[in-house]
Amino acid sequence: MADRLSGELYHTKFDPKTYLGYCYQFSESPGQKDNSRFVLFVLSQLSHTFSSGQYRGQRLVEVGTGPTIHTLISACEYYEEMVVSDYVEGNRTEIQKWLRAEGGCFDWDEHIQYVCELEEGKRTPAAVKQTLRQRIKQVLKCDISLAESENPFHPTAVEAADCVVSSLCLEAACRDRASYRRSLGAMVGLLRPGGVLVLIGDLDETFYTVGSQKFATVTLSQDFIELTLAELGVRVQQFVLQPALNSELNLKCDYKASFYLVAHKN
């Protein structure tokens, strides 16, 4: 987290099951329709990026995985080992439960089925789940607020990645644009030269809620993100926006658009 006070708030007030139930259940109800739309947007973009086979390698690292696995459904076929990570212990526990197929873990079957349909049946849901559970090798604690030269997975050493993925992490973890720039630099530092960064987030957002708990976010713009990446030696290849629906009526968060970008480290 960007500061210890913020970090303590996430440790004590961020409830993974509430977050999963609100943000990742497919639903047409007015309160969750925009969330479902966001998830479908992300799954579709990830499928488009990875199903071509253009991006592949030995290692994929995800920073700020939360209690989720959906960002890895398309990519798991193309990387021999995957490392997932999060700052909050409860989020890491939720991932471990799914990897062990424990009772009561969140059901990702609908998300996996959707991706398999996008791929026109090239993989079966059962095969995808088996591949995910085989290739996620580590579930690590991660503090991306550390300086660029520090290891965010300390004390575990992680080798340079061919691909780094992060979704809805930095805007929540950072208190201002300066700390966002440092944390994004640390994330880019995990990539080998020529590696690919897939970054997903929200623009013009100041807060989001999980249950009754409100969490502050740093306000981002497309121009700021692209300029920051350029300064870090990363070349943006794709930047896709999905505007929010009826953002003025959304009491759960105030973002104006979601973004999905793919970039290469020079």
Secondary structure, 3 states (H helix, E strand, C coil): CCCHHHHHHHHHHCCHHHHHHHHCCCCCCCCCHHHHHHHHHHHHHHHHHHCCCCCCEEEEEECCCCCCCHHHCCHHHCEEEEEEEECCHHHHHHHHHHHCCCCCCCCCHHHHHHHHHHCCCCCCHHHHHHHHHHHEEEEEECCCCCCCCCCCCCCCCCCCEEEEEEECCHHHHCCCHHHHHHHHHHHHCCEEEEEEEEEEEEECCCEEEECCEEEECCCCCHHHHHHHHHHCCEEEEEEEEEECCCHHHCCCECCCEEEEEEEEEC
